Amino acid sequence: MQHLNAAVLCLSKRSVTATRLGFLQQFQRRDTPSHNILLLWVSKWRQEGLVKDSKPQGRPFSARTPDSVERVRNAMLRSPRRSARRQAFALCLNECSFRRILHKNFHYQSYTVQVAQELSEWNKMSRLQFCNEFSDLVKNNSPLA
C-alpha cells in the first residue's frame, strides 16, 4: 500500500525530493524509498497501473513441490531412523533436494551419529594413575620433561 501511495504522491508532486519528504511525513519512517526506487514505482504505475512486484522470471523450483513435501513427510513418519541418503534414494529424489525439504519445510538439521568408545575398567585405572602422578609432579615443582 505504501508503494502505491508513494507512486501517486510522486505523480502529484512531480519531484522526487518532495515525494520523499511527503513519504516521510505521511508514514513517519526514516527509511524513505530511494530516488531510483521511486522512479521505478512511477514507471510501473504508468505502464501497468500496478506497483506490485511481478513474479520473478526464471525456472520454477521443482523439487519442493507440495507432492514431494508430502512424500518426504510420509517417508519420515514411516521410518524415521532411516538415513536421509536412503530415504532420498527410496523416493527417487536428489539427496540435496531431500535435505532441503527436511531443513526448510520441517526444520530438521542434518547430523551424523557419533560413536564414542566406552571406557573399560583398565582405562579408568590408568587415567587415574596418570592424574595422580601428574599432580604429584606439579606439587613438587618437578620439571615435566
Stockholm file with secondary structure:
# STOCKHOLM 1.0

chainA/1-145         MQHLNAAVLCLSKRSVTATRLGFLQQFQRRDTPSHNILLLWVSKWRQEGLVKDSKPQGRPFSARTPDSVERVRNAMLRSPRRSARRQAFALCLNECSFRRILHKNFHYQSYTVQVAQELSEWNKMSRLQFCNEFSDLVKNNSPLA
#=GR chainA/1-145 SS CHHHHHHHHHHHHCCHHHHHHHHHHHHCCSCCCCHHHHHHHHHHHHHHSCCSCCCCCSCCCCTTCHHHHHHHHHHHHHCTTSCHHHHHHHHTCCHHHHHHHHHHHHCCCCCCCCCCCCCCHHHHHHHHHHHHHHHHHHHTTCCCC
#=GC SS_cons         CHHHHHHHHHHHHCCHHHHHHHHHHHHCCSCCCCHHHHHHHHHHHHHHSCCSCCCCCSCCCCTTCHHHHHHHHHHHHHCTTSCHHHHHHHHTCCHHHHHHHHHHHHCCCCCCCCCCCCCCHHHHHHHHHHHHHHHHHHHTTCCCC
//
